[in-house]
Each structure stands twice: as structure tokens, then as C-alpha cells.
Amino acid sequence: MEVAVLIVLALNCGSSSLKFGLYEAAANRAMAIYQGEAEEIGSASAALPNHEAALGYALDELRKRDLPHAEAVGHRFVHGGPKLTAHTLFDADVMKDLQMAVEYAPLHMPSALAVLKAMERETPRLPQVVCLDTAFHRTMPDVSRTYALPEAVRKLGVQRYGFHGLSLESILDQLESVPERLIAAHLGNGASVTAICNGKSIDTTMGLTPTGGVMMGTRCGDLDPGISVFLLRHGYPSAEQLEDLFDHKSGLLGVSGVSSDVRELENLHADFTLRMFCYQVRKAIAAMTAALGGVDLLVFTGGIGEHADSLRREIVDGLKFLKMEVRVIRSEEDVQIAKNTARLLNPQA
């Protein structure tokens, strides 16, 4: 049977970046035609003041070249909230659900929504697909998904959603065969560790928001809830101040006091900060091993996971009691966006 192929524009929106790529995509493969990125969006030195301007730059870059026209657009969204749990074709109802999900990921969602709205104005007849980082984790069982909070609170949508789903999907798609017990450590500016049983997520470190789990570049990771109460009484009286502290001033940056970049921290010999990061990741891997009842394969991915050899060695050296294969696999989120878009628009393929 001939496999249906689409020309897909994949848009991967970060808090201060926009990756864009044109792909020839089918359900099981995607070949890049052109790729680009706008970085440091909105910074004092940047030429692009916001993500809408970044999209304009991306579309101009594509128009300059003799490239095929996109037949569909795939967007990465960090969070779908309690209502959107799977990748989906965009429409007015989906827009309402995405807008409601902003409060779950205020660092990432507004810019992604701005790009989606601008793309809809630019090409109103082009089908657009919303690809969710939370979708991969919808298979988590109740015991790993549920927080020990009263039902009235849980009904507000307070649960563990999990993130980095597109990255994890791309890892599975690159494996020749998926082992029964797989742990994936996506380590970058955002970091998470996920337990995958027979290709399905059963537990992960990130929770309600992408701030939870292990410490990250500028995010604190898991905290004693009493810390928030304590800080409310000691100089941080607003949600905005706490959000800024936990999302922008903590993690590697907060502990080191100098940088969130592992390469800089290695050059500066910020030993304690890096040891603390490795310790937390190692502990999370051990916890996910318990969730799986053992581990067959540990995969490192993300910027740190793929490139920081010394940190990877330190993490693995502390896990010698586990019998497992260790691999490094490149995260291909944008390729996965293209493939997911093709799958949704050509379900027969």
C-alpha cells in the first residue's frame, strides 16, 4: 500500500525560542527539507521582540527558498490541561481548552498560543495539529498520577501530567525494538526521568507543571510544600514572586549563583552544583527502576543527556547495582511533530 506523504511545517515553541522545520512526513517517518531556529526572542539584544515576530521571520526564511508549500502545520504544546489528553486537530473548542491550560504552564503556553493564532491568521485554510507533551503520559496508572490531596482539590485538575512526551515518543520510534522496562532521562534546561513499560509511560518525575521533579537549569524541581508556605510569610507574599523564584532563579543557576549552563559550570568547577544534579537524577532513575520492577535499558537524551559525558558517567557510576544497557539517543521532537501531524491527517496510513 502506498504511504500517504504530507509536507508539514513543524513549529516547536520554547519560552524564548522558535524552532521551525519543513518536513516530508508520513505516519512512520519524516525527512527534513529545511530547518531553522529563532533564539533569544524578547531579550534586550534580540531583533525579534516576540514569538509572533519570530513566526514572521520563520515564514520569510521559508519563502526565500524554492521549497514546497506546507500542506499542514504541527505545533508543540507543553500542556493540554485536564481536557486535552491526546494530539488533536485544532479547532475552536481546542483553542478554548488550550487557553484554559495556560495556568498549568504559564512559562511556555502564552508564546505557543501566540504562534498558533498568528499561523491561523496567516493560513486560515491550512489544517493545524496540536501535539502535546503531556499526551504520552496519559497511560500512567492512578497511583502514579494522583496526588495525596482531597477530592475537591483534585477536581481542579491537580494531578501529575508529565512532560517531554514528544521527546519520549521520538526515542521509542528510533529503537529497533522497545524493551519491556525502559527508563528515559531527558536532561536539558528542563529535566525529567520517565519509567516506560512496554512502550507506555507508567511514572515520571515532572508533575502538575514542568517545574516538578529533579532540579533543572533554572527550575527548582520537587520541594517540600511547606517551603511555599514558609516563603509566603518571609518576603515572597505573592504567587508571581514564588513563580519567578521557582521557575527562573532556582535549579543549577540558583545553587551555583552564576549560571544554568552545564558547560559553564564545568569550566568554573562548580562541583557541588553538578554533584547535586547528578545525585538527584541518579535517585530518580532508581525510583523509576522500582516502579518498573527492574530496568532493561536506560536512555539519555536532551542537551545535557546527549553531550555532557562526564555528568552521564557520574550518574551511571552510581547505578552499578543495576544490570542494564545504557544508550544515548538524540531527541527528535520536531520530527515527531511532523510524524504525529501526518498520522492524524492520514489515519489510514
C-alpha positions in Angstrom: 0.0 0.0 0.0 1.3 3.4 -0.9 2.1 5.5 2.2 0.5 8.9 2.2 3.0 11.7 2.5 2.4 15.3 3.6 4.5 18.4 3.6 4.4 19.5 7.2 5.6 22.7 8.8 6.6 21.8 12.4 6.7 24.6 14.9 8.4 24.0 18.3 7.9 27.0 20.5 10.1 27.4 23.6 9.8 30.2 26.2 12.4 32.3 24.3 12.9 30.4 21.0 11.1 29.0 18.0 12.4 26.0 16.1 10.8 25.6 12.7 11.2 22.9 10.0 9.6 21.8 6.8 9.3 18.0 6.5 8.1 15.4 4.1 6.2 13.3 6.5 4.3 10.1 6.8 3.0 8.2 9.8 6.2 6.3 10.4 8.9 8.7 9.0 9.8 12.3 8.4 12.5 13.7 6.2 13.7 17.3 6.8 13.5 19.6 3.8 14.6 22.8 5.7 15.2 23.6 9.4 15.8 26.8 11.3 15.5 28.5 14.6 14.9 31.9 16.1 16.6 32.3 19.5 16.7 34.8 22.4 13.2 36.1 21.5 12.3 39.1 23.5 15.7 39.7 25.0 17.3 43.1 25.2 19.7 42.4 22.3 17.3 40.4 20.1 15.9 41.6 16.8 12.7 39.7 17.4 10.5 41.2 20.2 8.0 38.4 20.5 7.1 35.0 19.1 4.7 36.4 16.6 7.6 38.3 15.1 9.7 35.1 15.2 7.0 33.3 13.2 7.1 36.0 10.6 10.9 35.6 10.4 10.5 31.8 10.0 7.9 32.2 7.2 10.1 34.7 5.5 13.0 32.3 5.6 10.9 29.6 4.0 9.6 31.9 1.3 13.1 32.9 0.3 13.8 29.4 -0.8 12.4 27.3 -3.6 10.6 24.9 -1.2 7.3 23.1 -1.5 4.4 24.7 0.2 3.2 23.3 3.6 0.0 21.2 3.5 -0.3 21.1 7.3 1.2 22.7 10.4 2.1 20.8 13.6 2.5 22.8 16.9 4.2 21.6 20.1 2.3 22.5 23.2 3.8 21.8 26.6 0.4 21.3 28.4 -3.1 20.3 27.4 -4.6 20.7 30.8 -7.2 18.2 32.1 -9.3 18.2 29.0 -6.8 17.7 26.1 -5.1 14.4 26.7 -4.1 13.4 23.1 -2.6 15.0 20.0 -5.5 16.6 18.1 -6.6 18.5 15.1 -7.0 22.2 16.0 -10.5 23.9 16.1 -12.3 26.5 18.2 -13.0 24.1 21.0 -9.4 23.0 21.2 -8.4 26.7 21.4 -10.7 27.1 24.5 -9.1 24.1 26.2 -5.6 25.4 25.4 -6.4 28.8 26.8 -7.7 27.1 30.0 -4.4 25.2 30.2 -2.2 28.3 30.3 -2.3 28.4 34.1 -0.7 25.0 34.3 2.4 26.1 32.2 2.5 29.9 32.2 6.2 29.9 31.2 5.5 28.2 27.8 1.8 28.3 26.8 1.3 32.0 26.0 4.1 32.1 23.4 2.8 28.8 21.8 -0.7 30.2 21.7 0.5 33.4 20.1 2.3 31.4 17.3 -0.8 29.2 16.7 -3.1 32.2 16.4 -0.7 34.1 14.1 -0.4 30.9 11.9 -4.2 30.6 11.8 -4.4 34.2 10.6 -1.7 33.7 8.0 -3.0 30.4 6.6 -6.7 30.0 7.7 -7.3 27.1 5.4 -4.3 25.0 6.4 -5.0 22.2 8.8 -3.2 22.6 12.1 -2.4 19.9 14.6 -1.7 20.4 18.3 1.0 18.0 19.6 1.0 17.7 23.4 4.0 17.0 25.6 1.5 15.6 28.2 -0.2 13.1 25.8 2.5 10.4 26.2 1.8 10.2 29.9 -2.0 9.7 29.7 -1.3 5.9 30.3 0.0 6.5 33.8 -1.9 4.4 36.4 -3.9 6.1 39.1 -1.4 5.5 41.8 1.4 7.4 40.0 -1.0 10.1 38.5 -2.8 11.1 41.8 -1.6 13.5 44.5 -2.5 12.8 48.1 -4.9 15.7 48.2 -8.7 16.0 48.9 -11.1 15.2 46.1 -12.2 18.9 45.9 -8.6 19.9 45.0 -8.1 17.0 42.6 -11.2 18.1 40.8 -9.5 21.3 39.9 -7.2 19.3 37.6 -4.4 18.9 40.1 -2.6 15.7 39.1 0.7 14.5 37.7 0.6 15.2 33.9 4.2 14.5 32.9 6.1 16.3 30.1 8.8 15.8 27.4 6.3 13.4 25.8 7.3 14.3 22.2 10.9 13.6 23.0 10.0 10.2 24.6 7.9 9.3 21.6 10.8 10.1 19.3 13.1 7.8 21.4 10.7 4.9 21.1 10.4 5.5 17.3 14.2 5.3 17.0 14.6 2.0 18.8 14.8 -1.1 16.7 12.8 -2.9 19.4 11.3 -1.5 22.6 12.3 -3.3 25.7 9.8 -4.3 28.4 11.4 -2.0 31.0 12.8 1.3 29.7 13.9 4.4 31.6 14.4 7.6 29.7 16.3 10.5 31.2 15.6 13.7 29.3 18.2 16.1 30.6 18.4 19.6 29.3 17.4 23.0 30.6 14.2 21.1 31.6 14.9 17.6 33.0 12.7 14.6 33.7 13.1 10.9 34.2 10.3 8.5 33.0 9.5 4.8 33.5 8.2 3.2 30.3 6.7 -0.3 30.4 6.2 -2.0 27.0 6.2 1.4 25.3 3.7 3.1 27.8 4.5 5.7 30.4 3.8 4.4 34.0 5.5 7.1 36.0 7.6 10.3 35.6 9.3 12.9 37.7 7.5 16.0 36.5 4.1 16.7 37.9 1.3 19.2 37.6 3.7 21.6 35.9 7.2 21.4 34.2 8.7 22.8 37.4 8.5 19.5 39.4 10.9 16.6 39.6 14.7 16.8 39.5 16.5 20.2 39.6 16.9 21.8 36.2 18.6 24.8 34.6 16.6 27.5 36.4 13.7 25.4 37.9 13.8 24.0 41.4 12.2 20.6 40.9 10.4 19.0 43.8 10.1 20.9 47.1 8.6 20.3 50.5 5.1 22.1 50.1 5.9 23.7 53.4 8.6 25.8 51.7 5.9 27.7 49.8 4.0 28.4 53.0 7.2 29.5 54.7 8.2 31.8 51.9 4.8 33.4 51.8 5.5 34.6 55.3 9.1 35.6 54.7 9.4 38.0 51.8 7.6 36.2 49.0 3.9 37.2 49.5 2.6 36.7 46.0 2.1 33.8 43.6 4.1 35.8 41.0 7.1 36.1 43.2 7.1 32.4 44.0 6.7 31.5 40.4 9.6 33.7 39.4 11.7 32.2 42.2 10.9 28.6 41.4 11.0 28.8 37.6 13.7 31.4 36.8 16.1 31.7 39.8 16.5 28.2 41.1 18.0 24.9 39.9 21.6 25.0 38.6 21.5 28.8 38.5 20.2 29.2 42.0 22.6 26.7 43.6 25.7 27.9 41.7 24.8 31.6 41.8 26.5 32.0 38.4 24.9 30.0 35.5 22.3 27.5 34.4 24.6 26.2 31.7 26.4 22.9 32.5 29.2 23.7 30.1 29.9 27.0 32.0 29.6 25.2 35.4 32.1 22.6 34.3 34.6 25.3 33.2 34.0 27.1 36.5 34.5 23.8 38.5 31.1 24.3 40.2 31.5 20.8 41.7 28.7 20.9 44.3 26.1 22.1 41.9 26.9 19.4 39.4 27.2 16.7 42.0 23.8 17.7 43.4 22.2 17.5 39.9 23.8 14.0 39.2 22.6 12.8 42.7 19.0 13.8 42.0 18.9 12.3 38.6 20.5 9.1 39.9 18.0 8.9 42.7 15.1 9.4 40.2 16.4 6.6 38.0 16.5 4.3 40.9 12.9 5.2 41.9 11.7 4.6 38.3 13.5 1.2 38.4 11.4 0.3 41.4 8.2 1.4 39.6 9.1 -0.9 36.7 10.4 -3.8 38.9 13.8 -3.6 37.2 15.3 -2.0 34.1 16.5 -3.3 30.8 17.6 -0.1 29.0 18.5 3.4 30.3 18.4 6.1 27.6 19.9 9.6 28.0 18.6 12.3 25.8 18.3 16.2 25.7 21.2 18.7 25.6 22.8 17.5 28.8 22.0 13.9 28.4 23.4 13.8 24.9 26.5 15.9 25.3 27.7 16.1 29.0 29.7 12.9 29.0 31.2 13.5 32.5 27.8 14.0 34.1 26.4 11.0 32.4 29.3 8.9 33.7 28.9 10.1 37.2 25.1 9.3 37.1 25.7 5.8 35.7 28.7 5.0 38.0 26.3 5.3 41.0 24.0 2.8 39.4 26.3 -0.2 39.1 24.0 -2.3 41.2 21.6 -2.3 38.3 22.1 -4.6 35.3 21.1 -2.6 32.3 22.1 -1.4 28.9 22.9 2.4 28.6 22.4 4.3 25.4 22.5 7.9 24.2 19.7 8.8 21.7 19.1 12.2 20.1 15.8 13.8 20.9 13.9 14.5 17.7 10.9 16.4 18.9 10.4 18.3 15.6 10.5 15.1 13.6 7.9 13.7 16.0 5.6 16.7 15.5 5.8 16.1 11.7 5.0 12.4 12.1 2.2 12.9 14.5 0.6 15.5 12.2 0.8 13.1 9.3 -0.7 10.3 11.4 -3.7 12.5 12.5 -4.4 13.8 9.0 -3.9 10.4 7.3 -5.2 7.9 9.8 -5.5 5.1 7.2 -1.7 5.2 6.9 
